[in-house]
Each structure stands twice: as structure tokens, then as C-alpha cells.
Amino acid sequence: MNAARQVFRAPGRIAPPVKLRLTPLLLIALLPGCSREGLQADGGIYATRTACPLVGIPAGTGDITLFNPPGRTDAVALDVSATMTNLRTVCQDSGADVISTASFDVVAVRRIAGPARQVVLPYFNVVVQGGSDVVAKRVGAVAVNFADGALRASTSGQATARVNRSVATLPDDIRRILNQERKPGDASAAVDPMSDPAVREAVARATFEQLVGFQLTPDQLRYNVTR
């Protein structure tokens, strides 16, 4: 069975683009719920881990710029620019699969007001395991409709990722190591459990990210990075 599967839905008006990483803590509580999340306690800080994938927009893929004629990158040739924003997610953390539905808005601006026009922008939805392994990818599109004489337009899109719960769940032995109580003065309190390669690898294998951004050409990505 694949670790992750993806389903795209048609863009529609449906109700922080930061790529996140786990941070080692002296004490990590991996129990369901979040009533103690962020609270300081003897031996460290409680943080709640969830099977839901972390959601973000990779650097350099949150903007797209179209030029006319293609191949030019000067201001006179700028046609349409768009930004992906307001990324949010709803996660169903129950059942055999963990289902993450990411929604986002796209705000576009054209340089010259003209007749009504539709611009179709491609975007990707990727599931990454362990911070580096792409286990699923799909490409969709959103349509931005400029009204007659309007310079600005906006739309929204949505993509869904499914992650197998068994793959996103830490083994019991790793849970015990991370949940072990560490009191000040104990030798174990001075050792970060994430410094153990086996623990670190297990946490990475059970950690997934859902990354959404514009599907850029090499030239478009180069423009975003160098502008």
C-alpha cells in the first residue's frame, strides 16, 4: 500500500506559507490532544505531535509571472503576475487514512486593463516524507477571470492529500523514549532523545508535509529567485 495518495478537486470558492520542520525538545509529549501543548513542565516543554501533514508553500513557488512576448523579463513585457496566499488546511485525523485538505487563494494583477480575460495558472500538490522524499505529486490548475477593464482578479483552489495512518504513526518503542520523564539532575535530562539516530530516523519516517505552490518552468523559477 502506498504511503500517500492524492485527490484533486475542482477550484472553487471554499471556505502561514511557511515550510515547517520538527524542532528537537527536551521533552516531547506524543499523546493525542493538545491541552498541554506549549506548557513548561519539570524536565522540559510539552509539544503535541499529530499524524496530520505539515502544510506550506515552498520558497520561490508562491509567485508566478507571465511575460508577453515570452522570453523577455523586462517591465514593459510583464503581462500578469499572481501570488498564492492564505494557505490553510483542514485535517481529518481519524480512520485508516489521515486526510489533509489544503485551500488557498490566488490574487492576480495584469499590467494593462483590457477586455475580459481568463488566465489559467498551474499549481502542484506534493506529499513529502521525512523532509526530502516525494511520495506523491499531482498538478492542477486554477482559472483567474479578469473582468472587462479590471486590473485585479482573484480565485481559490483546493487539493487533498491522504496519508496512511500506520505510516504516520511512531512505533511504541520510539514513543516510550520520547515520552520518558526527565527530571532536572538526571543524566537523561542532559541528553536530547533526538540525538539518537534511530529515534531521529523514526520521527522523520513518520513525518509528512503537504506542499502546495505554482508549477513553474525553469525560467519562471529562476526569475523568482533572482528578481
ChimeraX commands (.cxc) that place a marker at each C-alpha (Angstrom):
marker #1 position 0.00,0.00,0.00 radius 0.5
marker #1 position 1.35,3.43,-0.89 radius 0.5
marker #1 position 2.23,5.72,1.99 radius 0.5
marker #1 position 0.32,8.61,0.48 radius 0.5
marker #1 position -2.36,9.16,-2.14 radius 0.5
marker #1 position -3.68,12.44,-3.52 radius 0.5
marker #1 position -7.02,13.62,-4.88 radius 0.5
marker #1 position -7.57,16.95,-6.61 radius 0.5
marker #1 position -10.86,18.79,-6.51 radius 0.5
marker #1 position -12.07,21.46,-8.85 radius 0.5
marker #1 position -11.13,25.02,-7.81 radius 0.5
marker #1 position -13.93,26.91,-6.14 radius 0.5
marker #1 position -14.85,29.49,-3.53 radius 0.5
marker #1 position -14.40,27.44,-0.43 radius 0.5
marker #1 position -14.04,28.07,2.95 radius 0.5
marker #1 position 1.43,30.70,7.11 radius 0.5
marker #1 position 3.00,29.95,4.00 radius 0.5
marker #1 position 5.90,28.59,5.95 radius 0.5
marker #1 position 7.58,25.26,5.42 radius 0.5
marker #1 position 7.79,23.76,8.88 radius 0.5
marker #1 position 10.25,21.38,10.47 radius 0.5
marker #1 position 10.18,19.46,13.74 radius 0.5
marker #1 position 12.35,21.03,16.42 radius 0.5
marker #1 position 14.03,18.75,18.98 radius 0.5
marker #1 position 12.83,19.36,22.54 radius 0.5
marker #1 position 13.99,18.01,25.85 radius 0.5
marker #1 position 10.54,16.52,26.40 radius 0.5
marker #1 position 8.03,15.69,23.68 radius 0.5
marker #1 position 4.54,14.53,24.57 radius 0.5
marker #1 position 3.15,12.47,21.73 radius 0.5
marker #1 position -0.28,11.77,23.20 radius 0.5
marker #1 position -3.48,12.80,21.36 radius 0.5
marker #1 position -4.93,16.18,22.20 radius 0.5
marker #1 position -3.25,19.49,22.84 radius 0.5
marker #1 position -4.35,20.62,26.29 radius 0.5
marker #1 position -0.73,20.71,27.49 radius 0.5
marker #1 position 0.85,21.90,24.28 radius 0.5
marker #1 position 3.42,24.65,24.80 radius 0.5
marker #1 position 3.29,24.34,28.59 radius 0.5
marker #1 position 6.51,24.27,30.56 radius 0.5
marker #1 position 6.89,21.38,33.00 radius 0.5
marker #1 position 9.59,19.79,35.10 radius 0.5
marker #1 position 12.13,18.49,32.62 radius 0.5
marker #1 position 11.14,20.44,29.52 radius 0.5
marker #1 position 8.25,21.62,27.36 radius 0.5
marker #1 position 5.28,19.59,26.22 radius 0.5
marker #1 position 4.56,19.61,22.49 radius 0.5
marker #1 position 1.88,17.61,20.73 radius 0.5
marker #1 position 2.71,15.62,17.62 radius 0.5
marker #1 position -0.05,14.87,15.14 radius 0.5
marker #1 position -0.30,12.45,12.24 radius 0.5
marker #1 position -1.58,15.31,10.07 radius 0.5
marker #1 position 0.96,16.52,7.49 radius 0.5
marker #1 position 2.59,19.90,7.93 radius 0.5
marker #1 position 1.36,22.27,5.22 radius 0.5
marker #1 position 3.32,25.02,3.49 radius 0.5
marker #1 position 4.36,26.78,0.28 radius 0.5
marker #1 position 7.98,26.06,-0.71 radius 0.5
marker #1 position 10.22,29.12,-1.07 radius 0.5
marker #1 position 10.19,30.55,-4.58 radius 0.5
marker #1 position 6.94,28.88,-5.68 radius 0.5
marker #1 position 4.35,31.22,-4.17 radius 0.5
marker #1 position 4.50,33.69,-7.08 radius 0.5
marker #1 position 4.21,33.36,-10.84 radius 0.5
marker #1 position 4.87,35.96,-13.54 radius 0.5
marker #1 position 3.81,35.77,-17.19 radius 0.5
marker #1 position 5.52,37.85,-19.87 radius 0.5
marker #1 position 4.37,38.85,-23.35 radius 0.5
marker #1 position 6.21,38.08,-25.51 radius 0.5
marker #1 position 7.58,35.01,-23.72 radius 0.5
marker #1 position 11.31,35.01,-23.14 radius 0.5
marker #1 position 11.51,38.62,-22.03 radius 0.5
marker #1 position 11.70,39.63,-18.37 radius 0.5
marker #1 position 11.66,43.43,-18.56 radius 0.5
marker #1 position 8.89,45.53,-17.02 radius 0.5
marker #1 position 7.44,46.51,-20.40 radius 0.5
marker #1 position 6.84,42.86,-21.27 radius 0.5
marker #1 position 5.23,41.97,-17.94 radius 0.5
marker #1 position 1.77,40.59,-18.61 radius 0.5
marker #1 position 0.27,39.01,-15.47 radius 0.5
marker #1 position 1.65,38.36,-12.01 radius 0.5
marker #1 position -0.07,36.24,-9.35 radius 0.5
marker #1 position 0.52,35.33,-5.72 radius 0.5
marker #1 position -0.66,32.29,-3.78 radius 0.5
marker #1 position -1.77,33.31,-0.31 radius 0.5
marker #1 position -3.99,32.48,2.67 radius 0.5
marker #1 position -2.98,28.82,2.73 radius 0.5
marker #1 position -4.99,26.89,5.29 radius 0.5
marker #1 position -5.81,23.27,5.95 radius 0.5
marker #1 position -8.47,21.03,7.43 radius 0.5
marker #1 position -7.24,17.63,8.61 radius 0.5
marker #1 position -9.41,14.61,9.34 radius 0.5
marker #1 position -7.28,12.69,11.82 radius 0.5
marker #1 position -9.42,9.55,12.07 radius 0.5
marker #1 position -9.79,6.27,10.24 radius 0.5
marker #1 position -7.18,4.30,8.31 radius 0.5
marker #1 position -6.12,7.39,6.32 radius 0.5
marker #1 position -5.27,10.85,7.53 radius 0.5
marker #1 position -6.91,13.30,5.08 radius 0.5
marker #1 position -5.48,16.79,4.70 radius 0.5
marker #1 position -7.40,19.31,2.59 radius 0.5
marker #1 position -5.38,22.40,1.74 radius 0.5
marker #1 position -7.14,25.53,0.46 radius 0.5
marker #1 position -5.54,28.68,-0.87 radius 0.5
marker #1 position -6.31,31.97,-2.59 radius 0.5
marker #1 position -4.70,33.36,-5.73 radius 0.5
marker #1 position -4.54,37.12,-6.28 radius 0.5
marker #1 position -3.53,38.25,-9.79 radius 0.5
marker #1 position -2.70,41.61,-11.37 radius 0.5
marker #1 position -2.33,42.43,-15.06 radius 0.5
marker #1 position -0.25,45.35,-16.28 radius 0.5
marker #1 position -2.75,46.74,-18.78 radius 0.5
marker #1 position -6.50,46.90,-18.28 radius 0.5
marker #1 position -8.29,45.40,-21.25 radius 0.5
marker #1 position -11.25,43.24,-22.21 radius 0.5
marker #1 position -12.46,40.35,-20.06 radius 0.5
marker #1 position -9.86,37.62,-19.99 radius 0.5
marker #1 position -9.22,34.26,-18.33 radius 0.5
marker #1 position -5.72,33.20,-17.26 radius 0.5
marker #1 position -5.10,29.58,-16.25 radius 0.5
marker #1 position -2.30,29.03,-13.72 radius 0.5
marker #1 position -0.89,25.56,-12.91 radius 0.5
marker #1 position -0.09,24.52,-9.35 radius 0.5
marker #1 position 1.33,21.42,-7.71 radius 0.5
marker #1 position 0.36,19.41,-4.64 radius 0.5
marker #1 position 3.21,17.31,-3.24 radius 0.5
marker #1 position 3.44,14.95,-0.28 radius 0.5
marker #1 position 6.93,14.72,1.21 radius 0.5
marker #1 position 8.05,12.12,3.74 radius 0.5
marker #1 position 10.95,12.70,6.10 radius 0.5
marker #1 position 11.65,16.17,4.77 radius 0.5
marker #1 position 13.11,15.03,1.44 radius 0.5
marker #1 position 11.33,12.05,-0.16 radius 0.5
marker #1 position 8.50,12.95,-2.55 radius 0.5
marker #1 position 5.95,10.14,-2.25 radius 0.5
marker #1 position 3.15,11.68,-4.32 radius 0.5
marker #1 position 2.64,14.61,-6.67 radius 0.5
marker #1 position -0.24,15.92,-8.74 radius 0.5
marker #1 position -0.57,19.04,-10.88 radius 0.5
marker #1 position -3.82,21.01,-11.10 radius 0.5
marker #1 position -4.84,24.45,-12.32 radius 0.5
marker #1 position -6.81,27.48,-11.19 radius 0.5
marker #1 position -8.52,29.92,-13.56 radius 0.5
marker #1 position -8.30,33.65,-12.84 radius 0.5
marker #1 position -11.00,35.72,-14.57 radius 0.5
marker #1 position -10.34,39.41,-15.18 radius 0.5
marker #1 position -13.47,41.49,-15.69 radius 0.5
marker #1 position -13.63,43.97,-18.56 radius 0.5
marker #1 position -11.31,46.87,-17.69 radius 0.5
marker #1 position -10.18,45.34,-14.38 radius 0.5
marker #1 position -6.54,45.16,-13.36 radius 0.5
marker #1 position -7.04,42.73,-10.45 radius 0.5
marker #1 position -8.72,39.35,-10.10 radius 0.5
marker #1 position -8.75,36.54,-7.58 radius 0.5
marker #1 position -9.79,32.93,-7.23 radius 0.5
marker #1 position -9.26,29.99,-4.90 radius 0.5
marker #1 position -8.16,26.37,-5.18 radius 0.5
marker #1 position -8.10,23.20,-3.15 radius 0.5
marker #1 position -6.10,19.97,-3.06 radius 0.5
marker #1 position -6.41,16.90,-0.86 radius 0.5
marker #1 position -3.73,14.51,0.35 radius 0.5
marker #1 position -4.22,11.13,2.04 radius 0.5
marker #1 position -1.55,9.63,4.25 radius 0.5
marker #1 position -1.77,6.10,5.59 radius 0.5
marker #1 position -2.12,6.35,9.37 radius 0.5
marker #1 position 0.11,3.36,10.09 radius 0.5
marker #1 position 2.99,5.01,8.23 radius 0.5
marker #1 position 2.49,8.35,10.00 radius 0.5
marker #1 position 2.40,6.75,13.47 radius 0.5
marker #1 position 5.52,6.40,15.60 radius 0.5
marker #1 position 6.40,2.91,16.84 radius 0.5
marker #1 position 5.63,2.26,20.51 radius 0.5
marker #1 position 9.30,1.91,21.47 radius 0.5
marker #1 position 10.09,5.33,19.98 radius 0.5
marker #1 position 7.10,6.84,21.77 radius 0.5
marker #1 position 8.36,5.48,25.07 radius 0.5
marker #1 position 11.79,7.03,24.54 radius 0.5
marker #1 position 10.33,10.42,23.65 radius 0.5
marker #1 position 7.75,10.38,26.44 radius 0.5
marker #1 position 10.18,9.29,29.12 radius 0.5
marker #1 position 10.07,11.65,32.08 radius 0.5
marker #1 position 13.33,13.51,32.52 radius 0.5
marker #1 position 13.83,15.30,35.81 radius 0.5
marker #1 position 16.42,18.03,36.44 radius 0.5
marker #1 position 19.62,16.48,37.70 radius 0.5
marker #1 position 19.09,13.13,35.99 radius 0.5
marker #1 position 21.71,12.14,33.45 radius 0.5
marker #1 position 19.00,11.60,30.84 radius 0.5
marker #1 position 17.81,15.19,31.23 radius 0.5
marker #1 position 21.01,16.43,29.58 radius 0.5
marker #1 position 20.55,14.22,26.51 radius 0.5
marker #1 position 18.20,15.19,23.70 radius 0.5
marker #1 position 16.41,11.99,22.61 radius 0.5
marker #1 position 16.51,13.28,19.04 radius 0.5
marker #1 position 20.29,12.96,19.14 radius 0.5
marker #1 position 19.80,9.20,18.84 radius 0.5
marker #1 position 20.00,8.38,15.08 radius 0.5
marker #1 position 17.38,5.62,15.42 radius 0.5
marker #1 position 14.90,7.98,17.11 radius 0.5
marker #1 position 15.60,10.76,14.64 radius 0.5
marker #1 position 15.12,8.44,11.67 radius 0.5
marker #1 position 11.86,7.02,13.06 radius 0.5
marker #1 position 10.45,10.52,13.62 radius 0.5
marker #1 position 11.48,11.53,10.09 radius 0.5
marker #1 position 9.82,8.46,8.53 radius 0.5
marker #1 position 6.57,9.21,10.34 radius 0.5
marker #1 position 6.60,12.92,9.43 radius 0.5
marker #1 position 4.81,14.13,6.29 radius 0.5
marker #1 position 4.43,17.52,4.63 radius 0.5
marker #1 position 1.86,18.67,2.09 radius 0.5
marker #1 position 3.47,21.33,-0.07 radius 0.5
marker #1 position 1.48,23.49,-2.49 radius 0.5
marker #1 position 2.83,26.06,-4.95 radius 0.5
marker #1 position 2.76,27.24,-8.55 radius 0.5
marker #1 position 4.08,24.74,-11.09 radius 0.5
marker #1 position 6.83,26.90,-12.57 radius 0.5
marker #1 position 9.01,26.49,-15.61 radius 0.5
marker #1 position 12.78,26.66,-15.01 radius 0.5
marker #1 position 12.78,30.23,-16.35 radius 0.5
marker #1 position 9.93,31.27,-14.06 radius 0.5
marker #1 position 11.64,29.77,-11.02 radius 0.5
marker #1 position 14.89,31.48,-11.97 radius 0.5
marker #1 position 13.06,34.79,-12.26 radius 0.5
marker #1 position 11.53,34.37,-8.78 radius 0.5
marker #1 position 14.90,33.58,-7.24 radius 0.5
marker #1 position 16.88,36.36,-8.92 radius 0.5
marker #1 position 14.45,39.26,-9.15 radius 0.5
marker link #1:1,2 radius 0.2
marker link #1:2,3 radius 0.2
marker link #1:3,4 radius 0.2
marker link #1:4,5 radius 0.2
marker link #1:5,6 radius 0.2
marker link #1:6,7 radius 0.2
marker link #1:7,8 radius 0.2
marker link #1:8,9 radius 0.2
marker link #1:9,10 radius 0.2
marker link #1:10,11 radius 0.2
marker link #1:11,12 radius 0.2
marker link #1:12,13 radius 0.2
marker link #1:13,14 radius 0.2
marker link #1:14,15 radius 0.2
marker link #1:16,17 radius 0.2
marker link #1:17,18 radius 0.2
marker link #1:18,19 radius 0.2
marker link #1:19,20 radius 0.2
marker link #1:20,21 radius 0.2
marker link #1:21,22 radius 0.2
marker link #1:22,23 radius 0.2
marker link #1:23,24 radius 0.2
marker link #1:24,25 radius 0.2
marker link #1:25,26 radius 0.2
marker link #1:26,27 radius 0.2
marker link #1:27,28 radius 0.2
marker link #1:28,29 radius 0.2
marker link #1:29,30 radius 0.2
marker link #1:30,31 radius 0.2
marker link #1:31,32 radius 0.2
marker link #1:32,33 radius 0.2
marker link #1:33,34 radius 0.2
marker link #1:34,35 radius 0.2
marker link #1:35,36 radius 0.2
marker link #1:36,37 radius 0.2
marker link #1:37,38 radius 0.2
marker link #1:38,39 radius 0.2
marker link #1:39,40 radius 0.2
marker link #1:40,41 radius 0.2
marker link #1:41,42 radius 0.2
marker link #1:42,43 radius 0.2
marker link #1:43,44 radius 0.2
marker link #1:44,45 radius 0.2
marker link #1:45,46 radius 0.2
marker link #1:46,47 radius 0.2
marker link #1:47,48 radius 0.2
marker link #1:48,49 radius 0.2
marker link #1:49,50 radius 0.2
marker link #1:50,51 radius 0.2
marker link #1:51,52 radius 0.2
marker link #1:52,53 radius 0.2
marker link #1:53,54 radius 0.2
marker link #1:54,55 radius 0.2
marker link #1:55,56 radius 0.2
marker link #1:56,57 radius 0.2
marker link #1:57,58 radius 0.2
marker link #1:58,59 radius 0.2
marker link #1:59,60 radius 0.2
marker link #1:60,61 radius 0.2
marker link #1:61,62 radius 0.2
marker link #1:62,63 radius 0.2
marker link #1:63,64 radius 0.2
marker link #1:64,65 radius 0.2
marker link #1:65,66 radius 0.2
marker link #1:66,67 radius 0.2
marker link #1:67,68 radius 0.2
marker link #1:68,69 radius 0.2
marker link #1:69,70 radius 0.2
marker link #1:70,71 radius 0.2
marker link #1:71,72 radius 0.2
marker link #1:72,73 radius 0.2
marker link #1:73,74 radius 0.2
marker link #1:74,75 radius 0.2
marker link #1:75,76 radius 0.2
marker link #1:76,77 radius 0.2
marker link #1:77,78 radius 0.2
marker link #1:78,79 radius 0.2
marker link #1:79,80 radius 0.2
marker link #1:80,81 radius 0.2
marker link #1:81,82 radius 0.2
marker link #1:82,83 radius 0.2
marker link #1:83,84 radius 0.2
marker link #1:84,85 radius 0.2
marker link #1:85,86 radius 0.2
marker link #1:86,87 radius 0.2
marker link #1:87,88 radius 0.2
marker link #1:88,89 radius 0.2
marker link #1:89,90 radius 0.2
marker link #1:90,91 radius 0.2
marker link #1:91,92 radius 0.2
marker link #1:92,93 radius 0.2
marker link #1:93,94 radius 0.2
marker link #1:94,95 radius 0.2
marker link #1:95,96 radius 0.2
marker link #1:96,97 radius 0.2
marker link #1:97,98 radius 0.2
marker link #1:98,99 radius 0.2
marker link #1:99,100 radius 0.2
marker link #1:100,101 radius 0.2
marker link #1:101,102 radius 0.2
marker link #1:102,103 radius 0.2
marker link #1:103,104 radius 0.2
marker link #1:104,105 radius 0.2
marker link #1:105,106 radius 0.2
marker link #1:106,107 radius 0.2
marker link #1:107,108 radius 0.2
marker link #1:108,109 radius 0.2
marker link #1:109,110 radius 0.2
marker link #1:110,111 radius 0.2
marker link #1:111,112 radius 0.2
marker link #1:112,113 radius 0.2
marker link #1:113,114 radius 0.2
marker link #1:114,115 radius 0.2
marker link #1:115,116 radius 0.2
marker link #1:116,117 radius 0.2
marker link #1:117,118 radius 0.2
marker link #1:118,119 radius 0.2
marker link #1:119,120 radius 0.2
marker link #1:120,121 radius 0.2
marker link #1:121,122 radius 0.2
marker link #1:122,123 radius 0.2
marker link #1:123,124 radius 0.2
marker link #1:124,125 radius 0.2
marker link #1:125,126 radius 0.2
marker link #1:126,127 radius 0.2
marker link #1:127,128 radius 0.2
marker link #1:128,129 radius 0.2
marker link #1:129,130 radius 0.2
marker link #1:130,131 radius 0.2
marker link #1:131,132 radius 0.2
marker link #1:132,133 radius 0.2
marker link #1:133,134 radius 0.2
marker link #1:134,135 radius 0.2
marker link #1:135,136 radius 0.2
marker link #1:136,137 radius 0.2
marker link #1:137,138 radius 0.2
marker link #1:138,139 radius 0.2
marker link #1:139,140 radius 0.2
marker link #1:140,141 radius 0.2
marker link #1:141,142 radius 0.2
marker link #1:142,143 radius 0.2
marker link #1:143,144 radius 0.2
marker link #1:144,145 radius 0.2
marker link #1:145,146 radius 0.2
marker link #1:146,147 radius 0.2
marker link #1:147,148 radius 0.2
marker link #1:148,149 radius 0.2
marker link #1:149,150 radius 0.2
marker link #1:150,151 radius 0.2
marker link #1:151,152 radius 0.2
marker link #1:152,153 radius 0.2
marker link #1:153,154 radius 0.2
marker link #1:154,155 radius 0.2
marker link #1:155,156 radius 0.2
marker link #1:156,157 radius 0.2
marker link #1:157,158 radius 0.2
marker link #1:158,159 radius 0.2
marker link #1:159,160 radius 0.2
marker link #1:160,161 radius 0.2
marker link #1:161,162 radius 0.2
marker link #1:162,163 radius 0.2
marker link #1:163,164 radius 0.2
marker link #1:164,165 radius 0.2
marker link #1:165,166 radius 0.2
marker link #1:166,167 radius 0.2
marker link #1:167,168 radius 0.2
marker link #1:168,169 radius 0.2
marker link #1:169,170 radius 0.2
marker link #1:170,171 radius 0.2
marker link #1:171,172 radius 0.2
marker link #1:172,173 radius 0.2
marker link #1:173,174 radius 0.2
marker link #1:174,175 radius 0.2
marker link #1:175,176 radius 0.2
marker link #1:176,177 radius 0.2
marker link #1:177,178 radius 0.2
marker link #1:178,179 radius 0.2
marker link #1:179,180 radius 0.2
marker link #1:180,181 radius 0.2
marker link #1:181,182 radius 0.2
marker link #1:182,183 radius 0.2
marker link #1:183,184 radius 0.2
marker link #1:184,185 radius 0.2
marker link #1:185,186 radius 0.2
marker link #1:186,187 radius 0.2
marker link #1:187,188 radius 0.2
marker link #1:188,189 radius 0.2
marker link #1:189,190 radius 0.2
marker link #1:190,191 radius 0.2
marker link #1:191,192 radius 0.2
marker link #1:192,193 radius 0.2
marker link #1:193,194 radius 0.2
marker link #1:194,195 radius 0.2
marker link #1:195,196 radius 0.2
marker link #1:196,197 radius 0.2
marker link #1:197,198 radius 0.2
marker link #1:198,199 radius 0.2
marker link #1:199,200 radius 0.2
marker link #1:200,201 radius 0.2
marker link #1:201,202 radius 0.2
marker link #1:202,203 radius 0.2
marker link #1:203,204 radius 0.2
marker link #1:204,205 radius 0.2
marker link #1:205,206 radius 0.2
marker link #1:206,207 radius 0.2
marker link #1:207,208 radius 0.2
marker link #1:208,209 radius 0.2
marker link #1:209,210 radius 0.2
marker link #1:210,211 radius 0.2
marker link #1:211,212 radius 0.2
marker link #1:212,213 radius 0.2
marker link #1:213,214 radius 0.2
marker link #1:214,215 radius 0.2
marker link #1:215,216 radius 0.2
marker link #1:216,217 radius 0.2
marker link #1:217,218 radius 0.2
marker link #1:218,219 radius 0.2
marker link #1:219,220 radius 0.2
marker link #1:220,221 radius 0.2
marker link #1:221,222 radius 0.2
marker link #1:222,223 radius 0.2
marker link #1:223,224 radius 0.2
marker link #1:224,225 radius 0.2
marker link #1:225,226 radius 0.2
marker link #1:226,227 radius 0.2
view
